[in-house]
Amino acid sequence: MSRKLFIAGNWKMNLSRARSSDLAAALVEEIGKEAAVDTAVCPPSCYLMTVQQALGVSRIDLGAQNMWYEDQGAYTGEISADMLVDVGCKYVICGHSERRHVIGESDEVINRKVLKALSEGLNPILCVGELLEQRDGGQTMEVIRQQVTRDLEGVGASYAGGTTLADRLTIAYEPVWAIGTGRTATPDQAQEVHAAVRTLIGELYDETLAAELRIQYGGSVKPDNAAALLARPDIDGALVGGASLKAPDFAAIVRAGVELSD
């Protein structure tokens, strides 16, 4: 099964309006016409419209870093799925480790976000991953299985227009110990977990959907390690943090994916 690589940039809480616009414009210049891989950027919510305008009609899609699971109401500081759709978002990140372990989001909350995103036409990027002490304790697979199973509870396999969950959902494996630390899971370590996630999806749904679902790797992905990671059979892209804030670095990661796609 050939899966099109998907490279997304998570800008986190960085940049100004002007710098966000400049970065998006630079990415359009560098990779805006690239069709061999799918690409997206996820700026801070207050700059979504600015970035959307800078992306224009390029092939780079817009994503959000977070959303709430209710339609509207007294949820100060939150943003709904339909608001994100209204400003042009195609993707939304759900369950990033910083939301889980810094903000304190539970699997129940993440599950409700995934369900709402799918129901409102957004494509969720569901992040899963273990802490350092969990890896050192041999609990990686147990943690990943628990997160994936709980976060996808009640999530259906098929959607309107003949699309499947594999068309709508991306899973991003992010070992928490490798996010922003400069440490990276080896390609073999990452591949092992990716393969386990794909097997689990086959158990939860079926083997066809599992074979079609894209699973990104996230955790200190850089131009010098991207090709080795993306070359592994079950790694279908990258969710890029720090390197996505520099147009040449993010473009280099995308081009590494393009070369593997030729």
Sequence and secondary structure as in RCSB ss.txt:
>XXXX:A:sequence
MSRKLFIAGNWKMNLSRARSSDLAAALVEEIGKEAAVDTAVCPPSCYLMTVQQALGVSRIDLGAQNMWYEDQGAY
TGEISADMLVDVGCKYVICGHSERRHVIGESDEVINRKVLKALSEGLNPILCVGELLEQRDGGQTMEVIRQQVTR
DLEGVGASYAGGTTLADRLTIAYEPVWAIGTGRTATPDQAQEVHAAVRTLIGELYDETLAAELRIQYGGSVKPDN
AAALLARPDIDGALVGGASLKAPDFAAIVRAGVELSD
>XXXX:A:secstr
     EEEEE  S   HHHHHHHHHHHHHHHTT  SSEEEEE  GGGHHHHHHHHTTSSEEEEES   SSSSSS 
TT   HHHHHHTT  EEEES HHIIIII   HHHHHHHHHHHHHTT EEEEEE   HHHHHTT HHHHHHHHHHH
HTTT  SB GGG BHHHH EEEE  GGGSSSS    HHHHHHHHHHHHHHHHHHS HHHHHH EEEEESS  HHH
HHHHHTSTT  EEEESGGGGSHHHHHHHHHHHHHHH 
